Amino acid sequence: MDFQISEDTQTILELINEFVDKELLPLEQDFLHRPWDELMPTLAAKREMVKQMELWAPLHPKEYGGVGLGLVDYGLVCEALARSPLGVFVFGCQAPDAGNIEILIKYGTPEQKEKYLKPLIAGDIRSCFSMTEPEQPGSNPVLMDTTAVKEGGDYVINGHKWFTSSADGASFAIVMAVTNPEAPRHLRASMIIVPTDTPGFNLVRNIPVMGHVGSGWHSHGEILYQSCRVPQANLLGPEGHGFVIAQERLGPGRIHHCMRWIGICNRALEMMCHQALTREISPGQRLADKQIIQAWIAESAAEMRAARLMVLNCAWRIEHYGQKEARQDISLIKFYTAGVMQRVLDRAVQAHGGLGVTDDTVLASWYRGERSARIYDGVDEVHKVSVARRILKQYAAEHGLA
């Protein structure tokens, strides 16, 4: 793997770092204390600045209005943007829209691209991805109660979803529902586009996470689909291929998440260092003079470096060999990087003392909001079991122990 960053990418990263420092970090208190709708006019103005800089939608192809970065370069951009909780949103590459855009580009019909993809990439509308169900284990995504039954020229959808992130204010959802119950289990569900103003699409609530409800893009919705009727033309991709498409969506998405988590770690370490060097604990002695603080900083730096190299190597393998060949690497980075972020954030909170658990800094928001990183897109335990089975299978084959 070549670790040299191209001049173009280096220039982009320098522009992003400057923008995040000057334009986004000063907005953090508003992000932490004001409803999303009140923040949107300011964020819309920042988004226009990003478009003027020609850095809008860095992940997406140029022909669709993006910058067209490859996976490794985009991973570096995610890392830089994640120093602020608003970075990916202001640059038009936020989840779940980014993943929805990718599958709309690949599987959308010309009509779907015109109606949903174009305004989504432009940032004129938002979307959500409706897959997780409260009554079924997220660790086994082929188990699903939501159904979409053909009736006339429509699908009639019934089901109960939750953790449909960013449903509040979204214009449409991409819903996973069982359309082919008699098919093999991986070919039973389909993806269907559902405008959120469709009768029968009911946003029940924004789910409180660690005591915070959130709003707008920064929220997780619980949704009831009650005889929700949409045209069969809203099917996204082949019928029964929802699980296959979801896996395509998740692989590169884990690179985005993991590099974003490294960016959060970078900021947390910066804040830990600043606190250590400025917090006087007795006359002439600072927090940074304590060996335990020095150990936290060193351990954090080492773990972050290891995670970063693992993620970039995984992105490089996906780019050069494909997602299938990188399956083990994807599982490794998913649980390892989430754990590193949790430990680094915990040390940063601890170093800040009482201040660390307040919303006077961004640390507490990240601490409670990013705990779910060890759960979504596959819980740690599932990824560990998957990796271990592959290693054991390979060892057994190589040593005649199968």
C-alpha positions in Angstrom: 0.0 0.0 0.0 1.3 3.4 -1.0 0.9 5.8 2.0 1.7 8.9 -0.1 -1.2 11.4 -0.2 -1.6 13.0 -3.6 -1.1 16.8 -3.9 -4.8 17.2 -4.9 -6.0 15.3 -1.8 -3.5 17.1 0.5 -4.9 20.4 -0.8 -8.5 19.3 -0.2 -7.6 18.2 3.4 -5.9 21.5 4.1 -9.0 23.4 2.9 -11.3 21.2 4.9 -9.2 21.6 8.1 -9.2 25.3 7.8 -13.0 25.4 7.1 -13.7 23.1 10.1 -11.6 25.2 12.4 -13.0 28.6 11.3 -16.6 27.8 10.3 -17.8 24.7 12.2 -16.1 24.5 15.6 -17.7 27.8 16.6 -21.1 26.3 15.9 -20.8 23.5 18.4 -22.6 25.1 21.3 -25.5 25.9 19.0 -25.5 22.2 17.8 -25.5 21.0 21.4 -28.2 23.3 22.7 -30.6 24.4 19.9 -33.2 22.4 17.8 -32.0 21.3 14.4 -34.5 23.5 12.6 -33.1 26.7 14.2 -29.6 25.7 13.2 -30.5 24.9 9.5 -30.4 28.5 8.1 -26.8 28.9 9.3 -25.9 25.4 8.1 -27.4 26.1 4.7 -25.2 29.2 4.4 -22.1 27.1 5.3 -23.2 24.5 2.7 -23.3 27.2 0.0 -19.7 28.1 1.0 -18.6 24.5 0.5 -20.3 24.4 -2.9 -18.4 27.6 -3.9 -15.2 25.9 -2.8 -16.1 22.9 -5.1 -15.8 20.5 -2.3 -19.5 19.5 -2.1 -20.4 15.8 -2.0 -16.7 14.6 -2.0 -17.7 10.9 -2.2 -20.1 11.1 -5.1 -19.2 10.9 -8.9 -18.5 14.1 -10.7 -21.3 13.5 -13.3 -23.8 13.6 -10.4 -22.3 16.9 -8.9 -19.8 15.4 -6.5 -16.0 15.5 -6.3 -15.5 11.9 -7.2 -12.9 10.9 -4.6 -11.8 7.2 -4.3 -12.4 5.3 -1.1 -9.0 5.9 0.4 -9.1 9.7 -0.3 -12.6 9.9 0.9 -11.7 8.1 4.1 -9.1 10.8 4.8 -11.8 13.5 4.1 -14.1 11.8 6.6 -11.4 11.9 9.2 -10.9 15.6 8.7 -14.6 16.4 8.7 -15.4 14.4 11.8 -13.5 16.8 14.1 -16.8 18.6 14.1 -20.2 16.8 14.6 -21.4 19.0 11.7 -18.6 18.3 9.2 -20.2 15.6 7.1 -23.5 17.3 7.0 -22.2 20.6 5.8 -20.1 18.9 3.1 -23.0 16.8 1.8 -21.7 13.4 2.7 -23.7 12.5 5.8 -25.3 9.2 6.6 -27.8 7.8 5.8 -28.0 10.0 2.6 -24.5 9.0 1.4 -25.4 5.3 1.4 -28.8 5.9 -0.2 -27.2 8.0 -2.9 -24.8 5.1 -3.7 -27.5 2.6 -4.2 -29.7 5.0 -6.1 -26.8 5.6 -8.5 -26.3 1.9 -9.0 -29.9 0.6 -8.9 -32.2 3.5 -9.5 -34.4 3.8 -12.6 -34.1 7.0 -14.7 -37.4 8.2 -13.1 -36.1 7.4 -9.5 -32.8 9.2 -10.2 -34.7 12.3 -11.5 -37.2 12.4 -8.6 -35.1 11.3 -5.6 -31.3 11.1 -6.5 -30.8 14.6 -8.0 -32.3 16.6 -5.2 -30.7 14.4 -2.6 -27.2 14.9 -4.0 -27.9 18.6 -4.3 -28.8 18.8 -0.6 -32.3 20.0 -1.3 -33.9 17.1 0.5 -32.9 14.4 3.0 -33.7 10.7 3.2 -33.6 7.9 5.7 -33.0 4.1 5.6 -35.6 2.0 7.3 -34.3 -1.5 8.1 -33.9 -2.2 11.9 -37.0 -3.6 13.7 -37.6 -3.6 17.5 -38.9 -7.2 17.5 -36.1 -8.8 15.5 -32.4 -9.1 16.3 -30.2 -6.6 14.4 -27.5 -9.3 14.5 -29.5 -11.3 12.0 -30.7 -8.9 9.3 -32.5 -11.6 7.3 -35.1 -11.9 10.0 -37.7 -9.3 9.3 -41.4 -8.8 10.0 -42.2 -5.9 7.7 -44.0 -7.0 4.6 -44.7 -5.5 1.2 -47.6 -7.2 -0.5 -48.5 -6.6 -4.2 -52.0 -5.3 -4.7 -53.0 -3.9 -8.1 -50.0 -1.9 -9.3 -48.8 -1.1 -5.7 -46.9 -2.5 -2.8 -48.8 -2.3 0.5 -46.3 -2.1 3.3 -47.0 -3.0 7.0 -44.4 -3.2 9.7 -42.7 -1.6 12.6 -39.2 0.0 12.3 -36.9 1.9 14.7 -33.6 3.5 14.6 -34.5 4.9 11.1 -31.9 7.6 11.5 -32.7 11.1 10.3 -36.4 10.2 9.5 -37.4 13.5 11.1 -37.7 15.9 8.2 -36.7 13.4 5.5 -38.5 13.4 2.2 -38.4 9.7 1.6 -37.3 6.4 3.1 -35.7 3.4 1.6 -37.6 0.6 3.3 -36.5 -3.0 3.7 -39.6 -5.3 3.5 -40.3 -9.0 2.8 -41.7 -9.3 -0.7 -40.8 -13.0 -1.4 -41.5 -15.0 1.8 -41.1 -18.4 0.1 -37.7 -17.6 -1.4 -34.3 -18.6 0.3 -33.8 -16.4 3.3 -31.3 -14.0 1.7 -33.7 -13.4 -1.2 -36.9 -12.6 0.6 -36.6 -8.8 1.2 -36.6 -5.9 -1.2 -35.8 -2.2 -1.0 -38.7 0.1 -1.7 -38.8 3.9 -1.9 -41.5 5.4 0.3 -42.1 9.2 0.3 -42.6 10.2 3.9 -45.9 12.0 3.1 -47.5 8.8 2.0 -50.6 7.9 4.0 -49.6 5.0 6.4 -46.1 6.3 6.9 -46.2 7.3 10.6 -43.2 8.7 12.4 -44.1 7.7 16.0 -41.3 9.6 17.7 -37.6 10.4 17.8 -36.1 7.8 20.1 -34.3 9.1 23.1 -30.7 7.9 23.1 -28.9 8.1 26.5 -31.5 10.7 27.5 -31.3 12.9 24.3 -34.2 12.9 21.8 -32.5 14.9 19.0 -34.2 16.4 16.1 -33.9 16.8 12.3 -30.9 15.0 10.8 -29.5 14.4 14.3 -32.2 11.9 15.4 -33.4 8.3 15.2 -37.0 7.6 14.3 -39.5 4.9 15.2 -41.9 4.3 12.3 -45.1 2.4 11.9 -46.0 1.4 8.3 -49.7 0.9 8.3 -51.2 -0.2 5.0 -48.7 2.2 3.4 -49.3 2.0 -0.3 -46.7 3.0 -3.0 -46.4 2.1 -6.7 -44.5 -1.0 -7.6 -42.3 1.4 -9.7 -40.8 2.4 -6.4 -39.0 -0.9 -6.1 -35.2 -0.2 -5.9 -33.2 -2.9 -7.6 -34.4 -6.4 -8.3 -37.2 -7.8 -6.2 -35.8 -10.0 -3.4 -32.3 -8.5 -3.6 -32.7 -6.1 -0.7 -30.2 -8.0 1.5 -27.7 -8.2 -1.3 -27.9 -4.5 -1.9 -27.8 -3.7 1.8 -24.5 -5.6 2.1 -23.1 -3.6 -0.9 -24.2 -0.4 1.0 -22.6 -1.5 4.3 -19.1 -2.4 3.1 -17.8 1.0 2.0 -20.1 2.6 4.6 -18.0 1.0 7.3 -14.9 2.7 5.9 -16.7 6.0 6.2 -17.8 5.3 9.7 -14.4 4.1 10.9 -12.5 7.1 9.5 -15.2 9.4 11.0 -14.5 7.7 14.3 -10.8 8.3 13.9 -11.6 12.0 13.3 -13.6 12.1 16.5 -10.6 10.5 18.3 -8.3 13.2 16.9 -10.4 15.9 18.3 -10.8 14.2 21.6 -7.1 13.8 21.9 -6.6 17.4 21.0 -9.0 18.4 23.8 -7.3 16.0 26.2 -3.9 17.5 25.5 -5.2 21.1 25.9 -6.9 20.2 29.2 -3.8 18.5 30.5 -1.6 21.5 29.6 -3.9 24.2 30.9 -5.4 22.6 34.0 -3.5 23.5 37.1 -4.0 20.9 39.9 -1.7 22.5 42.5 0.7 25.5 42.5 3.2 25.0 39.7 1.8 21.6 38.7 -0.5 20.8 35.7 -2.5 17.8 34.9 0.0 17.0 32.1 2.7 16.5 34.7 0.9 13.4 36.0 2.2 10.1 34.6 -1.3 8.6 34.4 -2.4 11.4 32.1 0.8 10.9 30.0 -0.1 7.2 29.7 -3.6 8.0 28.6 -2.3 10.3 25.9 0.3 7.8 24.7 -2.1 4.8 24.7 -4.7 6.8 22.8 -2.2 7.9 20.2 -1.0 4.3 19.7 -4.4 2.8 19.4 -5.6 5.6 17.0 -2.6 5.1 14.8 -3.2 1.3 14.7 -6.9 1.8 13.9 -6.2 4.4 11.2 -3.7 2.2 9.4 -6.1 -0.8 9.6 -8.9 1.3 8.1 -6.8 2.8 5.3 -5.4 -0.6 4.4 -9.0 -2.0 4.3 -10.1 0.9 2.0 -7.1 0.2 -0.2 -8.0 -3.5 -0.4 -11.6 -2.8 -1.3 -10.4 -0.4 -4.0 -7.9 -2.9 -5.5 -9.5 -6.4 -4.8 -13.2 -5.7 -4.2 -15.4 -5.8 -1.1 -15.7 -9.6 -1.1 -11.9 -10.1 -0.7 -11.8 -7.5 2.1 -14.6 -9.0 4.2 -12.3 -10.0 7.1 -10.7 -6.6 7.1 -14.1 -4.9 7.1 -15.1 -6.9 10.2 -11.8 -6.2 11.9 -11.9 -2.4 11.5 -15.6 -2.3 12.5 -15.2 -3.6 16.0 -11.6 -2.5 16.7 -12.1 1.1 15.7 -15.3 1.4 17.6 -13.6 0.2 20.7 -10.7 2.6 20.2 -13.1 5.5 19.9 -14.9 4.5 23.1 -11.7 4.2 25.1 -10.2 7.5 23.8 -13.5 9.4 24.5 -13.6 7.9 28.0 -10.1 9.1 28.7 -10.8 12.5 27.4 -14.0 12.8 29.5 -12.0 11.6 32.5 -9.3 14.1 31.9 -11.9 16.9 31.9 -13.4 15.8 35.2 -16.8 17.3 35.9 -16.6 19.4 32.7 -16.3 16.3 30.6 -19.8 15.0 31.5 -21.5 18.3 30.8 -22.7 19.7 27.4 -20.3 22.6 27.7 -18.0 20.6 25.5 -18.7 18.2 22.6 -17.2 15.3 24.5 -20.4 14.2 26.4 -22.5 14.3 23.2 -20.0 12.1 21.4 -19.7 9.8 24.4 -23.4 9.0 24.6 -24.1 9.3 20.8 -21.2 7.1 19.6 -21.7 4.3 22.1 -24.0 2.8 19.5 -21.0 2.4 17.1 -20.4 -1.0 18.8 -24.0 -1.9 17.9 -25.1 -0.6 14.5 -23.8 -2.1 11.2 -23.2 -5.3 13.0 -22.5 -5.7 16.7 -18.9 -6.2 17.8 -19.7 -9.8 18.8 -21.0 -10.8 15.3 -17.9 -9.4 13.6 -15.6 -11.1 16.1 -17.3 -14.5 15.5 -17.1 -14.0 11.8 -13.4 -13.2 11.8 -12.6 -16.1 14.2 -14.5 -18.6 12.1 -12.6 -17.5 8.9 -9.2 -17.7 10.7 -10.0 -21.2 12.1 -11.3 -22.4 8.8 -8.2 -21.3 7.0 -5.9 -22.8 9.7 -7.8 -26.1 9.6 -7.5 -26.2 5.8 -3.8 -25.4 5.8 -3.0 -28.0 8.5 -5.3 -30.8 7.5 -7.6 -30.3 10.4 -10.8 -29.8 8.5 
